[in-house]
Amino acid sequence: MRRRTIPIPWATGYGLARTLLALGTLGTLAFSDAATLFREVATVGQYPLCRGVTAGGAFCLVQPDHYDTVRWLCCLVLVVAASGWRPRLTAIPHAYVAFSVFTGISIPDGGDQITWVLTLLIAIVALGDSRRWHWQTSPPELPQSEGRGLLALLGISAVVVARIQMAVLYFQSCVAKLPHAEWADGTALYYWVNNYDFGSPGWLRPILNAIVHNPVGVAAMTWGPLVIEIALAAALLMPQKVRWILLPAGVLLHLSIAVVMGLWSFAFAMWAGLLLLLAPLGHDPDLGRILRAVSRRTPAPEPVHDGPVKERSFA
């Protein structure tokens, strides 16, 4: 009988993405009180709106004077999820908190939406993850079981959907900017840096102004992100060694956005998405071995490679 193999999805690579998603939402809830998160929006109403499906969010289940209590309970869920403990048990509560934040707060950003979508997809993976911690390397062989095979297939399928989602997101982000004259002529970052609402912080503005007042500097800052975005959109069509090169470029892009514009929850969501997009399916680096090597100040073993990842055969 012909046998097919798929990578084992329950690996430390997807676990790191879970942690990043949880930390992003945790930062939003821990550093913003209820009065900041839930406000009245003109022409829309008082948040949380609690209409239709959004009425199932955690903040719609209590009175306004209990929002802070629910906020801290959500933080507790996110801390446990970020720790990596029992992914099978914490996946659904984590996804529910992400849904509650995205649908409940007054001014969600793109990071909150991305977090909700990726957390839901990752929950499908985690439901089949029987490890105690998602930092543990997956066993080389899994028990031969039709049920486990189906869970592995569902998990890999969810990761593939997340990868396609990220590729489409980067493609849309790049293409949507091109019709605007400021992006086409290379001056857009001049206006963003000097924007009073979303521009750079005061301590950084002198440095950035020196760059954006130079024609070459502002063009590089404007077109550089577009090049990275379109490359990330096409990443699934590239060899794995090229994807590893794109990973630090994407991380630095979103780190720059976070530092300049303060969008840290967005950065954590995109970093998680980058791992899902660019790492091989079933990527399972031995993080403990890498950290021990770093602590001894010896060259760390290469955590990534183009070789095969752990796979499981199913008849």
N, C-alpha and C positions, 0 to 999 in steps of 0.2 A: 504494500500500500504506500502511496506517495505521502511523504511527510513534509510538513511546512514548519518553518521556524520563525519565531518572533522574539524581539528583545524582551527581557524581563523588565517591566515598568517600575518596579518597586526598588528604587535605587537612591543613592544619596544626592544625585543630580537634581531630581525633581523635588527632593526634600529641601534643598537649599532655596528653590523657588518658592516653596510653601512658606518658609521662614521669612523671606523678603516681603512677600505679600502681607503676612501677618504684621510685620514690623511697620510697614507703611500705614496701615489702618490704625495700628496702636498709637503711632505718633499723632495722628489726627485727633483721636479721642482723648489721649492723655494730656495733650498740651492745649486743648480747647475746651472751655466749659460749656454748659448747656446753653447759656445766654448767647454765646458766640455761634454755636452750631445750629440753633433753632430760632429763626427769626421770621418776621413777616416779609414777604417779597411782593413788591408792588404788582398789581394786576393778577397775582397768582393766589396769594393767601398766606396763612400762617403755617409754617413747617413744624413738624411733619404733616403732610397733607392727609395721609391716611385714607386714600381713595383707591378703590379697586384692589389690585394685588398688593399695592404698597401698604394697605391696612394691616398686613401680616407682619410688618417690621416690628422689631423689639420696642421701639420708642412709641409705637401706636398702641401698645398693650397697657400703658400706664398713664397716669395723670402727669401734666407738665412738671409738677413739683417733685416728681420721682425720676426725671430725666438723668440727673447726675448719678443716681444710684445705678440705673441701667447702664449708663456710660461706663462706670467702673467695673460692673459685672462683665460687660463686653471686653474691657481691657484684660480682665482675668482670663477669659476664653482665648484671647489673642496671645497672651503670654504663654499659655500652655501649648497652643498650636505652634508658635514660633520655636518653642523648645524642642519640638520634634517628637514629643511623647505620644505614643499610641495613635498614629495617624488615622487608623481606621475609626477610632472613637471620636477624634477631634475634628475630622474633615467636615461633617455636616454643620456642627456648631460654628466653625470658622466661616463657612460659606454663608450661614444665616446672618452672622454679624456683618459680613461684607455687604450683603443685601440690605440690611437695616440701615447701614451708614449711607450707602449710595442713594437709597430711596427716601431717607429721612432727613438728612441735613439740608439746610437752605441753599447752599451754593456748592454742590459737588463739582469736582473738576474731572478731567479726563482720567486721571489716575484712579479715582474711586470707581468709575465705570469699568475700566480695564481690570481692576482688582476683583470686582464682583464676577466678571466673566471668567477670568483665569482661575479664581478660587473655586467656582462651580465646576469647571472642567477638571481641575486637580482633585476635587472631591471624588470624582468618578474613579480616578486612579487610586486614591487612598483607601477607598472602601474595600479593596482587595489586598491591602498592605497589612500583613499580620505581624510585622516587626514591632518590637517594643519602642524603638526610636527610629526616626527616619534618617538618622545619621549612620546607622549600621549598614555595612555592605550587604547586598542581597546574597543569599546562599547560591552556590554554583548550580545546584540542582533543586528543583521544586518537586514535591510529590506529584506523581502522575495522577491527574484528576481532571475529569472533563470540566468540573466547576471551576477549578483554578485556571484552566486554559481559557475559559470564557472570560473570567475576570481579567486575565492578562491581556486578552484581545481588546476588551473594553477600555482598559487603562491605556494601552498604546494608541488606540483610536482617539481617545480624549486628548492625548498629547499631540497627535497629528493635527487635530482640529485647532488646538491652541497655536501650533506653529503656523498654520494657514491664516489664522486670525491675526497673528502678529505681522506676517508678511503683507497682508492686505492693509493693515493699519499703517505700516510704514509707507506703502505705495500711495495710499490716499493722502497721508500727511505731506508727502513730497509734491504730488501732482496738484493738490489743492492750493499750494502756494504759488505755483507758476503763473497763473493768470494775473496776479497782482504785480503792478509795475515795480513796487519797491523790492520784491524778491527777484524779479527778472533783471533789474538793473544793478542789483547787488548792494542796495542801501538799507534794506529792511532792519538790519541789526542796529543801525544808528538810532532809529526811532524806538526800538524796543529797549535799548540800553538807557535811553533818556526818558522813558515813560514813567510818570510819577506813580502810577498804580502798580505796574509790574516790572519796572525797570530795576537796574542794579542797585544794591545797597550803597549808602554814602561812602563807606570805606573803600569800595571797589570802583566807584565811578571814575576817579581820576585816571586809573590805569586803562579802563575800557574806553574812556573818551579819547585817550591818546591813540588807541588803535582805530576806533571808528572814524576819527577825523582824518585818517590816512586812507586814500582811495584803495590801496592794495589791502590794507588791514580790514576795512569794512567789507570789501568784496569777499575776502577769505572767510570772515566770520559769517557772512550771509550764505554764500554758496557751499561752504564746507558741510554744514548740516544737511543740505539737500543731497549732496553726493553720498554721504553716509546713509541717509534714509533710503535712497533708491538702491544702494548696494544691499542694505538689509532686506529690502523688499524682494530682491532677487537671490537671497542667500540660499534658499532651498534648492536652487539650481546649480549651486557651486560646490566644489569639492570640500570635504571637511576641513582640510588644512587652511583654506581661505576663510571658512567660517570662524575658525579660532582667531584669525587676524582681525576679523570684524568685531569680535566680542569686546576687546578693550576699547576699540573706537566707539562702539555704542555706549559702553559704560561711561566713558569720558564725556560723550555728548550729553547724556542725561545728568551727569554730575555737574556739568557746566550750567545747564538749565536750572538745576536745583540751587546752586550757589548764587547765580545772578537773579533769578526770579523767585526764589524761595519755595519752589514746588517740590518739596521733598517726598511727599506721599506719591506723587506722580513718578519721581525717579525710582523709588523702590518697586513700584508696579512694573515699570519698564525694564528694570534690571531683571526681575523675575521672568518677564516675557522674553528677554534676550537669552536667558539660559535655556528656556524651552525651545526657542527658535534655533539657536546655534549649536547647542550640544547634541551629540549623537543620541538617538533613541536608546533609552536604558543606560545612559551614561552613569557610571558608578565608581568615581574615584575614591580611593581609601583616604578619607580626610584625616583620620587619626594618624596614619603613617606620614602624611604630608606635614602635619603640625609637629610631630615628633622630630622630623628631619629639620624643620625650620628652627625649632627650639635648640637643637644641637649645633645650629649655624653651619650645617653642611648642605650641599646642594640637594634640594628637595627632589624626590623622584617625579618624573614627568606625570602630572595628574591627568593629562588628556593625551589621546593618541588616535590615530586613524585606524587602528586595528579593530577586530570584532569586539562587540560588547557581549555580555552574557546573554545567551539565548536559550530558549526552551523549545523543545520539539513537541509538536502535537500531531497526532495521527489524523 
